[in-house]
Amino acid sequence: MRLPVALAAPALAGLFVLGAAPTVQAQTAQPSTDQPLLRTLAAEVDPKALESTIRSLVGFGTRHTLSDTKSDKRGIGAARRWTKARFEAISKDCGGCLTVETPSQVVTGRRVPNPTEVMNVLGIQKGTTDPNRVILIAGHIDSRVTDVMDFTSDAPGANDDASGVAAVIEAARILSKHKFPATLVYAVLSGEEQGLYGGKILADYARAQGWKVVADLNNDIVGNSRGQSGLMNNTQVRVFSEGTKAVETPEQANSRRYNGGEVDSPSRNLARYLDGLADRYLTNFDVVMVYRTDRYGRGGDQVPMLEAGYPAVRVTEAVENYDRQHQDLRTENGKAYGDTIEGVDFTYLAQVTRLNTVAMASLASAPPPPSGVKIEGAVSADTKVSWTPTPGAAGHRVWWRVTTDPQWRLNRWVPGPAATATLKDVVIDDYFFGVSAISADGWESPIVFPGAAGSFESPPPAAKPSGN
């Protein structure tokens, strides 16, 4: 969405007061928001590398969750081991910068009638100074045909979701050459088609590790540019985000219904963050924000992450071709069905991968999103915004917008350790407010809406069982 990210309002230029801080006239200039590193990273994405990954995955015949796990040539087991080897090779190239983990659970369910081990493959790039803060990119490796229980027929899964896995591996190849304050996790998940099990295992693992997850970028069906009707769209990608938190309490829901926040969950402000990055750093490629958790009546591995309280979005191509999703390989009346590699546009997939790579680098370089954001100002002509000072931040931006505006429009820079700002003659009733944290070298966090509705804070880690 091509909208200004930081729009100054001349009419309001003198209407800002800092709590116990220098006056506006004494402030230093705002940190630059242009980051040349992001342009460099975007340029390193290689469509041929993406194609090579997808061809390798398609070559395993089927990657159905219930398929063979022993063969080295066919089935989900071979595909997972191949992925693990790819992460290990990337780690070798960066001097051992990746730790490869394979968390798994034995599950049963409606689409898993017998106890089955479902395994994820993770490449973990530990952060240099804030390793407990985590940025995730994910795609699912399993595939299917028309009958979701058919685990023997060929199921190439080229677009659903070898395209997402290819984006994950390419992001790992590029970003592993650099160091970041926060931890990056490259997640290849299993069991999505059988009941979103990979996302659940990932959420459980994150909770057990005590990760403070800032973002889960779930890439699912991201490589096709020609829709069901034949419409071509290779200049946009959809980003789906939940409006209200799946984990909000009844008390939090009542407060949100009364005071607002329905369109300001951390996931939705994460979607706005991706939109702004695409506008600034990608050429002829735009994010279309969709105000839904997922496509209508459908789901993906970001859902279990949201249900665990972690900010997550779904990244999906602009136009889908349903003849190539969840279909037996066949030709009927001259029309080909099935998720084959011929349906993948590698140039388009490269653009989606650039968006993910730029987003991960930006999020991992910025300070954490602010916590403790509050607003005050009932029956007042002014609005007071406050927050807890953010570790590693050189300052903060206070943002506001009219309540019907989809994008943050107005902002004021608050330097140094100041943690309050009073917006003179900005009436609290008429606007939504937020705060972002900015490092000394200009990296900016996502914007945080006040209160529980907008908080990025992760749930507490799971309690460890006590032993005798």
QUILIN-V296925 format. One record per helix or strand of 3 or more residues. SS is the DSSP state (a for helix, b for strand). FROM is the first residue (numbers start at 0). LEN is the number of residues. If there is no record, write none. Layout:
BEGIN
SS;FROM;LEN / SS;FROM;LEN
END
This chain:
BEGIN
a;9;3 / b;15;3 / a;23;3 / a;35;8 / a;46;12 / a;75;18 / b;97;4 / b;103;6 / b;111;8 / b;120;5 / b;129;11 / a;161;14 / b;181;8 / a;196;13 / b;211;8 / b;235;6 / a;249;10 / a;265;16 / b;285;5 / a;301;6 / b;311;6 / a;321;3 / b;329;3 / b;334;3 / a;340;3 / a;345;20 / b;370;6 / b;382;6 / b;394;8 / b;409;6 / b;419;4 / a;427;3 / b;430;8
END
